[in-house]
Amino acid sequence: MDAPKFSLFAWAQLVRLPNVFTVWADVIMAFCITLCASIFHLTAWEYAFLGIFIFASTLCYWAGMILNDVHDFPEDSRRRAERPLVNGKISLMTAKKMGYVMLLAGGFMFLAVTVLVRFLSNPDLLENHEHFFLQKWQNAGLTFFVILLFILSILFYNTRLKNTWAGPFLMGACRALHLLVIFLILSWHGTLNITSADSPLWMIPAFSFIYITGLTFFARNETEEEYQKNGLSQQILSVCALTGGILILLRFVEKLKIFAPDSLISGVTQNPWMWQILIIYLAVFVGLRTFNALLNGSEKRIRRGVKQAIFTLFMVDAALVFTVSGIFTAGFILLMIFPATILGRFFYST
């Protein structure tokens, strides 16, 4: 049997190309909010760090998507003939190898940038390696441990636990740990530091965990069989998790005002109530859209609800980064909706 010919379109389908923009938005939000800087006013080294974060995050995300389809191959063979592994455009073994290589490469890049950030954030350490390793490497162990947890979460979700009751929680953990990795790596370089127990940055991974867990439960209703099996209680809980995850951020500005008052832009400091209205609006928006999709029950409406919930992540990331980086960085993140929407016409997101 001839090997499948390389198809860029097939690989774009396999990695869910439109969704990668939400990962990039997460990275830019986490990076700029930690540095309290606009994406247009970074140093050369900071742009280099940002590029490494984006590349490593993309590799890890695409690895998860590929391994997901590898693991789901038997089920997709019965239900989703259009998938690139099922229709033979990409061989199962090639996809499996590529998934593991991407995951290892992404994890290694996160480890490497951890070392780079610590050296380059304090050039004096280059002249005193003993001081560096014995005195200034205090939280590196925690960072390495969280990176390992992040990689293992992706691996176990997509190869072992996706279809179990723990699957959605592990998916939520993947997105939360991804943000936590960035916050921890930048703890030596940024203005806001997540290593402090009262840091408002903890609210962002908490939001991500609950929101993505709810979204994963919600996405389990895509087929009529799954919709009937899951039952009303699980469906309502998924909508509650989506709205509740966003509402966790209600006190973000209030806590940030106490923790680092100088980091907030003037408009947010003077009108904190506007932040609360925005968060409530986003929570109600995603809650109504997903609830209406469940009431309708059709596969098309459920998939549309999943897409809308995914795209709401852009708005939340833009709102978060606006508080410290201003309108231009927030606008840059919102602009990512357009290529994601256009690509969504050609590639599936779920």
N, C-alpha and C positions, 0 to 999 in steps of 0.2 A: 504493500500500500504506500503511495507517495505521501511524503510529508506535506502538511498544509503550507501554502504559500504565505509569506509574511503579509499581514494586512494591518495597516495603521488604524484603519477604521474599526476593525475587530478589537484591537487592543484598547482603543478609546472606549468602546462599548464595555469591555471587560472591567476597566477601572472606574466606570461611572464618571466620565470626564467632567460633566457639569458640576458635580458635587465637590470637586477639588477646590473650587473657589471659596467654599465655606471654610475649608482648612486654612487657606491662605488668609482669609479674613480673620480667623482666630489667631493666627501667628502675628499678623500686623497689629491687631488689637492688644494682645498680650505684650508684645515688644514695646509698642509706643506708650502703653499705659504704665508699664514698669519704669520706663525712662522719663515719663511725663514730657514727651517730645513729639513734635510733628514728624510725620514720615518724610516731609520735604526738608527737614533741618537736622539730619543726622550727620555724624562724622563718617569718614571713609571706612573706618573699622566697624562702626555700627551698621553701615549698609552691608558690609561683608558678613557680619554676624547674622543679620536679617536674612540675607540670601541663603546662608547655610541652614538656618532654621526652616525656611520655606522648602528648600530642597529635601532636607531630612524628613520633614513632616509629610511631604508629598510621597516620598518613597514608602514610608510606613503606612500611609493611607491606601495607596495603590496596592501594596502588599496584602493588606487586609481584604480589599475588594477581590483580588485575584484568588486568595486562599478561600474566601467565602464561596466563590463559584466552583472551585475545585471540590470543596467539601459537599456542596449542594448538587453536584453533577447527576447523581441518580434521580433526585427529585426533579431537577430541571429537564432531564431527559423525558419525563412524563408530561410536564406542564408547560415548559418554556422552550419550544423548539428554536426560537430565534436567537438564543444565547450563543455567543461565539464558540464556547467549548462544545456545546451540544451539536451545532451544525458543522463542526469540524474545521472551522476557520483557524482555530488555535488548538494545538494538541494538549491533552490533559497533562502530560509529563512536562512539556515546555512551560505551561502556566504554573505548575507546581514548583518547578525549579526557580522560575523568575520571581514568584512570590516570596520564597525563602531568601533568595539573594537580596531582594529589595528590603526586606525586613531587617536582615543583618546589617546591610549597608546604612540604612536609616539609623539604627541603634548605634552603630559605630560613629556616625557623624555627630550624634548628640553627645556621646562621650568625648569626642575630640573637641567640640566647641566648648564643653565645660572647662577643659584644660586651657584652651585659648583665652576664654573670657577672663579667667583668673590671672593668667600671666599678663595679658595686655591691659587689664584694668589697674595693675600695679606694676609698672616696669621695674621697680626696685627689686622685685622678687627674682628677676632674671639674674641678678648679681649675687643672690643668696639662696641657693637651692635648698639648703638645710632649713633655713627660716621658712621657706615656702612650704615644704612638705610637713614640717613638724608643728608650725604655728598657724599658718594661714590656710590650712586645708580642712578646717573644722567641719564644715557642712558638705564637703564633697562626697563623703560616704552616703549621706542622705540623698544627694542628687543622683549618684550612681544607682542607688537602690530603687529610686522612683523610676529612673530610665528602664531598669530591668523589669520592674512591675509593668510599665507601659508596654514594653515589647511582649512580655508574657501574656498580658491581657489581650492584645491583638491576636496572638497565636492561639490561645485557648478558646477565645470567643469563636474564631472562624474555623477551628478544627475539631473542637470538642463540645462546647457548651451552647452554641448558638440556638439550637432548637429545644433547649431545656428551660425550666422556669428561671434559671440564673442568667440566661443569655442577655436579656435586655439590661439587667443591672451591670453586667460585664461590659456591654457596649457603652453604657453611660460612664463607666469607669475609664474606658479607653479615652474618651474625649476629655474627661476631667484630668486624668493623669498627663495627657498631652499638654494641657495648659500649665499644670503644676510643674512639669519638666522645664518649660520655658521660664516660668517665674523663678524657679530655684537656680537655674543656670545664670540668670541675670541678677541674682540677689547681690552679687559683688559689684555690679556695674550700675544698677538702676537707682532711681530716686525712691521708688516705693519698694519695700522689702517684705516678701511673704514669710520670711523666717520668724517674724514677730507674730506671736499668737493673736494679737488684736488687729492684725493687718486686714483692711477691707478687701484685699486681693483674694482672701479665702472664699469670699462670697461668689467669685466668678467660677472656680471649679465646682462649687456646690450647685450653682445654677446649671452648669453644663451637665453634671451627673444626673440630676433629677429630670431635666428637660429631655436629654437624649434617651434616658431610660423610658420615659413616657412615649417618646416618638417611636422607639423600637417596638414597644408593646402595641402602639397604634398601627404601625406598619404590618403587624401580623394579621391584620384583617383584610389584606389585599384580595385574597381569593374568596369566593363564596363559601367554600368548605371551611376555611379558617374563620371567616366571619361568623358562621353558625356555631362553630366549636368554641370560640372564645367566650361568648356570653356577654350579657349587658354589663355586669359588674366590672369585668376587666376592661371593657371598652370605655366605661365612664372613668375608671381610675387612670387610664392612659391620658385622657383629656385633662383630668385634674392635675396630673404630673406635669403636663405641658404648661398649663397656666400657673401652677404653683412654683415651678422652676423659675419662671420669669419674675414672679412676685417676690422671690428671695432677694432680688436686687433693689427692692423699694428703699431700703435704708443705706444703699451703697454710698450715695453722695453725703448723707448725714455722717456716716462713719469715716469717710475720707476727709471730711471737713475737720474732724477731731484728730485723725491720725496724721494727716499731712495737709493742713489748710492752704499752704502756699502752692500746692500742686493743682488746685482747681482753677479753671478759667473764670474770669470775673462774672460772666453771665450766669453761670451755674451757682456761684457763691451767693449772688444777690437774689436769685429766684429758684431756690431748691425745690419748691413745690412743682415746678414745671417738669422736673425729673420724675417725680412720683406720678404725675398725670401721664407722661409718656410710657412709663413702665406698665401702668394699669391698662392703657390703651393697647399695648402690644400683647399683654396677657389675654385681654378680652378678644382681641382680633384672632389670635391663634386658637383660642378656646372655641369661639363660635364657628370658625371655619372647619375645624376637625370634628366638632359635635354634629354639625350639619351633614358632613360627609358620612358619619356613622349612621345618622338617621336615614339617609338615602340608601346606604348599604351596597351600592354598586361598586364594582372593582375600579371603574374609571374615576368615580368621585373619591374613593379612598386614596387612590394614587395621587390625585390632585391635592388632597388634604396633606399627604406626606410631603409633596413638593412645596406646598405653602408653608408647612412647618419648618422644612429645611431652609427655605429662603428667609424665614423670620430671623434666623440666626444672623444674617447680614445686618438686619435692623438693630438687633440687640448689640452686636459688636460695634456698630457705628455709634450707638447711643453711649456705650461705655467709654469708647475712646474719645468721644466729644468732650467729656467732662474734664479731661486733662490736656488733650492735644488740639482741640478746636475743630472748627467746621471743615477744614480742608482734608484732614486725615479721615474724618467721618465720611465726608463726601467721596473720598477715594475708595473706601470700603463699599459704600452703597453702589458705586459705579460697577462693581464686580457682579451685581445682579444682572446686568445686561448681557455680558458674555455667557453667564450661567444659564440665563433664560433662552438665549439663541441656541446654544449647544443642546439645551434640553429638548429642543424640537427634533433633534437627530439622534440623541442618545438617551437611553432610559436612566433614571436616577435611583431606582430601587431594585 
